[in-house]
Amino acid sequence: MAKLGTRRAVLREQLIDAAERTIAAKGLAALKARDLAREAGCAVGTIYNLFEHLDELVLCVGSRTLVMLDAALGAVRSANPCRSTEEAVADLVRLALAYLEFAATHTVRWRALFEHRMSEAHQLPGWFVELHHALFAQVERPLAALLPELERDARRVLARTLFSAVHGIIALGLEEKLQFIPLPALREQVTTIVTALGFGLAGGE
């Protein structure tokens, strides 16, 4: 007979899997504890025995999305250190375009990351914050080559700012309720803006 801890771990993964399927297919608003319990074959109360709160379950799903996104960004970044401004800017453009492709391909899952709002009674756990830091670190690497004299803390802030800028452009570009921008045009805009920002930061070198 499996140990209780093992059974609990299996059921926990089943609930995360069920939540992930729901969020990826229908969005965050469709996530209901009762539906998850029914799909996993457990009582609703079991969810709250396995997770501190529903926010934790949503974060577990979000962590999988962040891991996928981190892998997508890592796959396009240059394997070798950037040796020039041009190479660093090219890396930033590749990262931005990879982010766009991920958002366009996994739009519902991607949007859920930013739609979720933690209850005021709960705080983001450290492990989830670290996953965000891993994404920003992808941007920090070419920035280190672009601005070698910039202090590390300042570079981290700049990476977050650039990430946020690209995210905003993509979020508005993919928003159908406002004015959806065709993907080829959005790629061109992202490339133009990130290129301009990159060379601008480098002082036009």
Buried (B, 14 or more C-beta within 10 A) or exposed (E): EEEEEEEBEEBBEBBBBBBBEBBBEEBBEEBEBEBBBEBBEBEEEBBBEBBEBBBBBBBBBBBBBBEBBBEBBBEBBBEEEBEEBEBBBBBBBBBBBBBBBBBBEBBBBBBBBEEBEBEEEEEEBEEBEEBBEBBBBBBBBBBBBBBEEBEEEEBBEBBBEBBEBBBEBBBEBBEEEEEEBEEEEBBEBBBEBBBEBBBEBBEEE
